[in-house]
Amino acid sequence: MKPIPTLLFFGVIFLFSISCKREKVVGISGYPLHQPPNGGKPNIIFVLGDDVGYEMPTFDGGQSYNTMHLDSLAANALVFTQCNATPLCSPSRVELLSGLYNFRNYMKYGWGAYDTTYTSYAKVLQQNGYKTCVVGKWQLDGASLGIENTGFDSFCVWDESNSVWAQSHYRSPRLYANSGVLTSIMTAGQYSEDITADYAYNFIDQNKDKPFFIYYSFNLVHSPHQPTPLDARFKEPYDDINLEDTTYIGSMTHYMDIKVGALINKLKSDGLDKNTIIVFAGDNGSQADYHSRFNGQLVQGQKGLTTQYGTHVPLFVYWPGHIAPGTDNNLVDFTDFYPTFLDMAGVINRPAKVDGVSFYPQLFGNNSSARSWIYCYFDPFPLKFATFSVTNPISYAQDADYKLYKTGNKAGNFYHFTADLKEKRPLTQLTSSEVAIKQKLQAALNNYQ
C-alpha cells in the first residue's frame, strides 16, 4: 500500500470512529442515543399539569385559555396527539413512576401511596449519576422516607403524607421540603407555585455541573379554583382552603403557563436550554366543571371516566437542536414514560421488566417500536380510603379509534369511540376491518390480568 493512500485510509477510519463516539452512542434497543453538545448526559425536566386535558392547550386546538409559553415550546417540539393517562391523578402518577399497569403496583396501598418495592424511574436515574428533584404535588405518602426511597434527592412538595392534613393548595400553602415543613411565616401570603418554582431554580443552580432530573409536578389547575397572583383578589381576604370559584380556571391555566415560561428563561439564562429535554403532559382529563372551546366545539371535561375526555392528555417533548418539530400520531400510555426517560439518560442496565414501551426512538423519526394498542386497568379505590367507596376494576384496550372493555360495567363492549365519544353505542354489527381490530384488542387483553 502506498504511503498517501495509507494515511488517507487510517484518517478516514479515525474520523469515522470519532463520529461514532459523538453521534452514535447506541442504547439498549440498538438505536442511537443523542447527546448534548458538550457530551455527557442531558438534563431532563418532566412537567406534569394537574387536570390538564387534551382540549385545553392552544397547541392541541384549545381556544379557551392562554397557553402562549407552552404553545411556543410545542411549536419547536414533537407533539404527540394520542397520549392517554388513567382517569384520575393518583393511579396515573403511580403508573408513571413504576412503568407498570395498576393491577401490578397499586392494589396493596391504593389511593395516594407509592409502593417503593417497585423501583421508580427516578431511583434508576439516581443510581446512574443523576441528581433528582420533585417539586409541587406529591400525594404519594411517605414524607421524607417515602420521597427519598422513591428516588428523589431534593423535594419541595404539597401533600407529602396521608397522616397529615394537606391544607391550602395555593395561597399560604403548607409545603414540605428536605428541611421539613416550611413555616407559616415563610409561606404567608405566598403562592405555592412561586415557592416550588424558586426551589427548582435553586436545585438547578446547585447542579449545573452534573446531569439532573426534575419532576415538576404542578398543583395547577386542580381545584380548589382560586385567584392567582394575576388576579386582584389574590391579596384580598378569602378562605384559602374552601373558596371554590370556576371563574378562575382561565387565570390558573395561564399562571401554569407563565411558570413554564419562567422555567425556560431560567434554563436559557444559565446556558442549559440546549442541554435539557423538556417533557410536558397532563395527568388525566379535565374536571367535569370545565367547559372548554376545542376546535370550534364546546367540550366538557370527563375526569374520572374512562372515556376519551377522561384519559386523553397533551404531550410534547422539546429538545432544541436534537428533536425536529412536528406531530406524532402514535399511541402512548403512561407506562411508556419510564423506559423513555431511561433511554433519554442512556441507561443500559434496567432493574426489572416494565409494561411500558419507550417512545424515545420516535423522537428521532424511528417508528419501528410504535404501539398498535394501549391498555388501562382502573381501580382507583380498591381499599377503603377516607370517604370514598371501594371501587371495582375497569380494564380495556384501545387503539386510536376503537376500544374493547374486559372488566367493569362495560365488560365485553366494543366501541368506535372517536365517533361515539361518550361511549353510548357499543358496536354489534362489525365490518371485516372492525372484526380484525377487535381481535387485535382482545389479544392484547389476553396478556393482562
C-alpha positions in Angstrom: 0.0 0.0 0.0 1.4 3.4 -1.0 2.0 6.0 1.9 -0.6 8.6 0.9 -3.5 6.1 0.4 -2.4 4.5 3.7 -2.7 7.8 5.6 -6.0 8.6 3.9 -7.3 5.1 4.9 -6.4 5.4 8.6 -7.5 9.1 8.6 -11.0 8.1 7.4 -11.1 5.3 10.0 -10.1 7.7 12.7 -12.7 10.3 11.7 -15.4 7.7 11.4 -14.6 6.4 14.9 -14.8 9.9 16.4 -18.1 10.5 14.6 -19.5 7.3 16.0 -18.4 8.2 19.5 -20.0 11.6 19.3 -23.2 10.8 17.4 -23.9 7.1 17.5 -23.9 6.1 21.1 -26.1 3.0 21.0 -28.8 2.4 23.5 -30.3 -0.8 24.8 -32.6 -1.2 21.8 -29.9 -0.6 19.2 -30.9 2.9 18.1 -28.5 5.9 18.6 -28.7 7.8 21.8 -28.3 11.5 21.2 -26.1 13.5 23.4 -25.8 17.2 24.4 -23.3 19.4 22.5 -20.7 19.1 25.4 -21.1 15.3 25.6 -22.3 13.6 28.8 -26.0 13.1 29.6 -28.8 15.5 29.0 -30.8 17.1 31.8 -34.5 16.0 31.9 -37.4 18.0 33.2 -40.8 16.4 33.3 -43.6 19.0 33.7 -46.9 17.5 34.7 -50.1 19.6 34.7 -52.8 18.5 37.1 -56.2 18.0 35.4 -55.0 19.5 32.1 -57.0 17.6 29.5 -56.0 17.4 25.8 -58.6 20.0 24.8 -57.1 22.8 27.0 -53.7 23.9 25.5 -53.9 26.0 22.4 -51.3 23.9 20.6 -53.7 21.0 20.6 -56.6 23.0 19.3 -57.9 24.6 22.6 -59.5 28.0 22.3 -60.4 29.0 25.9 -57.0 29.5 27.6 -53.8 31.5 27.3 -51.0 28.9 26.9 -48.6 31.1 24.9 -45.4 29.7 26.5 -46.4 26.1 26.1 -47.5 26.9 22.6 -44.1 28.3 21.8 -42.4 25.2 23.2 -44.8 22.9 21.3 -44.1 24.8 18.0 -40.5 23.7 18.4 -41.2 20.2 19.8 -42.5 16.8 18.8 -46.2 16.9 19.8 -48.0 13.6 20.5 -51.7 13.5 19.7 -52.5 10.1 21.1 -51.3 10.0 24.7 -53.6 8.6 27.3 -53.4 8.5 31.1 -55.7 6.8 33.6 -58.8 8.9 34.5 -57.5 10.1 37.9 -54.3 11.5 39.3 -53.1 9.0 41.8 -53.4 5.9 39.6 -51.7 7.9 36.8 -48.8 9.0 38.9 -48.1 5.6 40.3 -48.2 4.2 36.7 -45.8 6.9 35.6 -43.2 6.3 38.3 -43.3 2.5 38.1 -43.8 1.9 34.4 -46.3 -0.8 35.4 -50.1 -1.1 35.0 -52.1 -0.6 38.1 -53.1 -4.2 38.7 -49.4 -4.9 39.4 -48.4 -1.9 41.5 -51.5 -0.2 43.0 -53.5 -2.9 44.8 -51.5 -3.1 48.0 -51.9 0.5 49.2 -54.4 2.0 46.8 -55.0 5.8 46.5 -52.4 8.3 47.4 -49.4 6.0 48.0 -46.4 4.6 46.1 -45.1 1.1 46.8 -41.3 1.5 46.8 -40.8 -2.2 46.3 -41.3 -1.2 42.7 -38.2 0.7 41.6 -39.2 4.0 40.1 -37.5 5.6 37.1 -36.3 8.3 39.4 -34.4 5.7 41.5 -32.8 4.3 38.4 -31.7 7.7 37.2 -30.3 8.5 40.6 -28.3 5.2 40.5 -27.0 6.2 37.1 -25.5 9.6 38.1 -28.5 11.9 38.0 -29.3 14.4 40.8 -33.1 14.2 41.2 -35.7 16.6 42.4 -39.5 16.7 42.8 -41.5 20.0 43.3 -45.2 20.6 43.5 -47.8 17.9 44.1 -46.6 14.7 45.7 -49.7 12.9 47.1 -48.0 9.6 47.2 -47.4 9.4 51.0 -44.3 8.6 53.0 -42.9 12.1 53.7 -39.1 12.2 53.6 -38.5 8.5 53.7 -41.1 7.8 51.0 -39.9 10.5 48.7 -36.3 9.6 49.2 -36.9 5.9 48.7 -38.8 6.7 45.5 -35.6 8.2 44.2 -35.6 11.9 44.9 -32.6 13.7 46.4 -34.4 17.1 46.8 -38.0 18.0 47.2 -40.4 20.8 48.0 -43.9 19.4 47.8 -47.6 19.7 48.8 -49.4 16.7 50.4 -46.4 14.7 51.4 -48.1 12.3 53.8 -51.5 10.7 54.2 -51.2 11.1 58.0 -51.1 14.9 57.8 -53.8 17.3 56.6 -52.6 18.8 53.4 -54.2 22.3 54.0 -54.0 25.0 51.3 -53.0 24.2 47.8 -52.2 27.7 46.7 -52.1 30.8 48.8 -50.3 30.5 52.2 -49.7 26.8 51.4 -48.4 24.0 53.6 -45.3 22.8 51.9 -42.7 20.1 52.9 -39.1 20.2 51.9 -35.8 18.4 52.8 -35.6 20.7 55.8 -39.1 19.8 57.0 -42.4 21.8 56.9 -42.0 25.3 55.7 -43.1 27.6 58.5 -46.3 29.7 58.1 -44.1 32.8 58.4 -42.2 31.6 55.2 -45.4 30.9 53.2 -47.9 33.5 54.5 -49.4 35.3 51.6 -47.2 33.5 49.1 -48.3 31.3 46.2 -47.3 27.7 46.2 -46.3 27.6 42.5 -43.9 30.5 43.1 -42.3 28.8 46.1 -41.8 25.5 44.4 -40.5 27.2 41.2 -37.9 29.0 43.3 -36.9 25.7 44.9 -36.5 24.1 41.4 -34.4 27.1 40.2 -32.1 26.7 43.3 -31.8 23.0 42.6 -30.7 23.8 39.0 -28.1 26.3 40.3 -26.7 23.7 42.6 -26.4 21.0 39.9 -25.3 22.8 36.8 -22.1 20.6 36.6 -23.9 17.3 36.6 -27.0 15.8 34.9 -30.2 16.4 36.7 -33.8 15.2 36.6 -36.7 17.4 37.8 -40.2 16.1 38.3 -42.0 19.4 38.1 -45.5 18.4 39.3 -47.9 21.3 39.2 -50.8 21.7 41.6 -52.4 23.8 38.9 -55.0 23.6 37.6 -56.6 21.2 40.1 -59.4 22.5 42.3 -60.0 24.5 44.5 -60.3 27.1 41.8 -59.0 30.3 43.4 -57.2 33.6 42.5 -53.6 33.5 41.3 -51.2 36.4 41.7 -52.5 37.6 38.3 -55.9 38.4 40.0 -56.6 41.5 42.1 -58.5 39.3 44.6 -55.4 37.4 45.4 -54.4 40.0 48.0 -57.9 40.3 49.5 -59.3 38.3 52.4 -60.8 34.9 51.4 -60.8 31.3 52.7 -57.5 29.8 51.4 -58.9 26.3 51.8 -62.6 26.4 50.9 -63.0 29.0 48.3 -64.2 27.4 45.0 -64.9 29.6 42.0 -64.5 28.2 38.5 -64.2 31.7 37.0 -60.5 31.4 38.0 -59.8 28.3 35.8 -58.5 30.6 33.0 -56.2 32.5 35.3 -54.9 29.3 36.8 -54.2 27.8 33.4 -52.4 30.9 32.4 -50.4 31.0 35.6 -49.2 27.5 35.0 -48.2 28.5 31.5 -46.3 31.6 32.9 -44.3 29.4 35.3 -43.3 27.1 32.4 -42.1 30.2 30.5 -40.1 31.3 33.6 -38.5 27.8 33.8 -37.4 28.0 30.1 -36.0 31.5 30.7 -34.0 30.2 33.7 -32.5 27.4 31.6 -31.6 29.9 28.8 -30.0 32.3 31.2 -27.9 29.5 32.6 -27.0 28.2 29.1 -28.7 24.9 29.8 -31.6 25.1 27.4 -29.8 23.0 24.6 -28.6 20.5 27.2 -32.1 19.9 28.7 -35.0 17.8 27.5 -38.4 19.2 28.5 -41.4 16.8 28.6 -44.8 18.2 29.2 -48.0 16.2 29.8 -51.3 16.3 31.7 -52.1 13.7 34.3 -55.7 12.9 33.3 -58.7 14.6 31.7 -60.1 17.9 32.9 -62.8 18.2 35.6 -66.5 18.0 34.7 -67.0 21.7 35.6 -64.5 22.7 32.8 -66.3 23.7 29.6 -63.6 24.5 27.1 -63.7 25.5 23.4 -61.8 23.0 21.4 -61.6 23.1 17.6 -64.8 25.1 17.4 -66.8 22.9 19.8 -67.6 23.2 23.5 -66.1 20.3 25.4 -67.0 19.2 29.0 -64.2 17.5 30.9 -64.8 13.9 32.0 -62.1 13.4 34.6 -62.9 10.1 36.5 -64.4 8.4 33.4 -62.7 6.0 31.0 -64.0 8.0 28.0 -61.7 9.9 25.7 -62.1 13.2 27.5 -61.3 11.4 30.8 -58.0 10.0 29.7 -56.7 11.9 26.6 -53.9 14.3 27.7 -51.4 16.6 26.0 -47.8 15.6 25.5 -44.8 17.1 23.8 -41.1 16.6 24.0 -38.8 19.6 23.4 -35.0 19.4 22.9 -33.7 22.2 20.6 -31.1 21.1 18.1 -32.0 17.4 18.6 -35.7 16.8 18.2 -37.2 18.1 15.0 -40.6 19.9 15.4 -43.6 18.0 14.2 -46.5 15.9 15.1 -46.6 12.2 16.2 -49.9 10.3 15.9 -48.7 7.1 17.5 -50.2 5.7 20.7 -48.6 6.4 24.1 -49.7 5.4 27.6 -48.4 6.3 31.0 -46.3 3.2 31.5 -44.2 4.4 28.5 -42.6 7.3 30.2 -40.4 5.1 32.5 -38.4 3.4 29.7 -38.4 6.6 27.7 -36.7 8.6 30.5 -34.1 5.8 30.9 -33.4 5.9 27.2 -33.0 9.7 27.3 -30.4 9.2 30.0 -28.7 6.3 28.2 -29.3 3.8 31.0 -28.5 0.3 29.7 -29.0 -1.9 32.8 -32.6 -1.9 33.8 -33.7 -3.2 37.2 -36.8 -5.1 36.0 -39.1 -5.5 33.1 -41.8 -2.8 32.8 -45.0 -2.7 30.9 -44.1 0.5 29.1 -42.7 0.8 25.6 -40.2 3.6 25.1 -41.2 6.3 22.7 -37.6 7.6 22.6 -37.0 6.3 19.0 -40.0 8.2 17.8 -38.4 11.5 18.9 -35.9 11.0 16.0 -38.3 9.5 13.4 -37.9 5.8 14.1 -41.5 4.4 14.5 -40.4 0.7 14.4 -41.5 0.2 18.1 -44.7 2.3 17.9 -47.7 0.8 19.7 -50.7 -0.6 17.9 -52.7 -0.6 21.1 -52.6 0.6 24.7 -54.1 -0.8 27.9 -55.7 0.6 31.0 -56.6 -1.0 34.4 -58.5 1.5 36.5 -59.5 0.7 40.1 -58.9 4.0 42.0 -60.1 2.9 45.4 -59.5 -0.9 45.8 -59.2 -0.2 49.6 -61.3 1.9 51.9 -59.9 5.5 51.6 -61.3 8.5 53.5 -64.9 8.9 52.5 -64.6 7.2 49.1 -66.3 3.9 48.4 -64.4 0.9 47.3 -64.4 0.6 43.5 -64.5 -2.3 41.1 -61.8 -2.6 38.4 -62.4 -1.4 34.8 -60.0 -2.6 32.2 -59.8 -2.1 28.5 -57.5 -2.0 25.4 -57.8 0.6 22.7 -56.2 1.8 19.6 -56.6 5.3 18.1 -60.3 4.8 17.3 -61.7 1.7 18.9 -61.9 0.4 22.5 -62.7 -3.1 23.9 -63.6 -3.5 27.6 -62.7 -6.6 29.6 -64.0 -5.8 33.0 -66.3 -3.3 34.6 -69.9 -2.2 33.7 -69.0 -2.2 30.0 -67.3 -5.6 30.0 -67.3 -7.1 26.5 -68.4 -3.8 24.9 -66.6 -2.7 21.7 -66.8 1.0 20.8 -65.8 3.2 17.9 -65.1 5.9 20.5 -64.0 8.6 18.1 -67.4 8.5 16.6 -69.1 7.9 20.0 -67.1 10.0 22.5 -69.5 9.3 25.4 -69.5 5.5 24.6 -73.2 5.2 24.5 -73.5 2.9 21.4 -71.5 -0.4 21.6 -70.9 -2.0 18.2 -72.8 -5.2 17.4 -72.7 -5.3 13.6 -69.0 -5.2 12.6 -67.3 -4.7 9.3 -64.4 -7.0 8.4 -61.9 -4.4 9.4 -63.6 -3.9 12.7 -63.6 -7.7 13.3 -59.8 -7.6 12.8 -59.4 -4.6 15.2 -61.5 -6.3 17.9 -59.4 -9.4 17.5 -56.2 -7.3 18.0 -57.6 -5.7 21.1 -58.8 -9.0 22.5 -55.3 -10.5 22.0 -53.9 -7.5 23.9 -56.3 -8.0 26.8 -55.4 -11.7 27.0 -51.9 -10.6 28.1 -53.2 -9.0 31.3 -55.0 -9.7 34.5 
